[in-house]
Amino acid sequence: MTYTLIATAAMGLEALVAKEVKELGYAPRTENGKVYFEGDAAAIARCNMWLRTADRVKVVAAEFYAKTFDELFEKTKAIEWEQFLPKDASFPVQGKSVKSTLFSVSDCQAIVKKAMAERLKRAYKMETWLPETGAHFPIEVALLKDKATITIDASGAGLHKRGYRTAQGEAPLKETLAAALVQLTNWYPDKPFVDPFCGSGTIPIEAALIGQNIAPGFNRDFVSENWAWVGRNVWDDARMEAEDKANYDQPLDIEGLDLDSNMVRIAKSNAFEAGLGDLINFRVGNAAQFRTDKEFGVIVGNPPYGERLSDRPAVEKLYADLGRTFAPLETWSIYMLTSHEGFEEAYGRPATKKRKLFNGFIRCDYYQYWGKRPPRRSE
């Protein structure tokens, strides 16, 4: 059976998520914050297993227009919920409403829940309440300009929760954004890779997963693993595919630096939890004093932003120091993510390119400085 699926995406990452969906063999259609595509049960498992930059994978139960609560109730009740949910299914309903006549989210949730219960009781010939003691099916009703999209969340915990993070710092970077930062560079696994502000190690760990083609979902569970219509064999096949495609023999030169020795310890612990402890060199180090004799490497950093006015002078000095430190690295490509609008001026030169991204709710720019191209391999 073919389903309409949605891979949700943070603002600015839709094209990257669509590219990943396409590489898995599905035809994406992009909207704000969402990538639609068609796929079977195997697609649900494979996309959860492999999408590095998506937030969640959802199954679309129905899309329709509703301007009244009666419309919402009847059209929800008309959905063949028994095709998705067993009679003992647990199905909490979440909701959101934007620019819609039905603006009360709590009322919309209650109506969808009631309509689903009525349908399931009739389908399973149950006179009283539904037990909800079985498999979990998180439901969402999202209203946008009176169009209701009702989905079933096939991921459970967000896809950024890879399962390797044992601890983190005060403002951790989401794993999905970290993977996006790596994928938006010109890095290949045979090049050196450095994160001079590594914190809990998320960017270097995501780079190592990409470098060895390790599926980001290999180390965690998903809510749809318990859905009978997806099937345990489908998930076994998805995990086998992930194992077969991993290139554990790919050598990597990945380094992470941080001024805080405790963060370096946490980064090492997280890398070992991911099975990558021997592949990444984490050490205490000052980004503004970075030196290397290597060539054609890539530096990806998420430095302090200076969100508070009192922090700005120190942050701007740091950016200036980075500009001087990285200037001699002519063959290296430098990528920095920050919300500070004066980054280029402080750094000392304009970026080759910059891309708008969001770190949580903070609007940032990803400043890209491309180094010299390496010589052709034939040379």
Secondary structure, 3 states (H helix, E strand, C coil): CCEEEEEECCCCCHHHHHHHHHHCCCCCEEECCEEEEEECHHHHHHHHHHCCCCCEEEEEEEEEECCCHHHHHHHHHCCCHHHCCCCCCECCEEEEEECCCCCCHHHHHHHHHHHHHHHHHHHCCCCCCCCCCCCECCEEEEEECCEEEEEEECCCCCCCCCCCCCCCCCCCCCHHHHHHHHHCCCCCCCCEEEECCCCCCHHHHHHHHHHCCCCCCCCCCCHHHHCCCCCHHHHHHHHHHHHHHCCCCCCCEEEEEECCHHHHHHHHHHHHHCCCCCCEEEEECCHHHCCCCCCCCEEEECCCCCCCHHHHHHHHHHHHHHHHHHCCCCCCEEEEEECCCCHHHHHCCCCCEEEEEEECCEEEEEEEECCCCCCCCCC
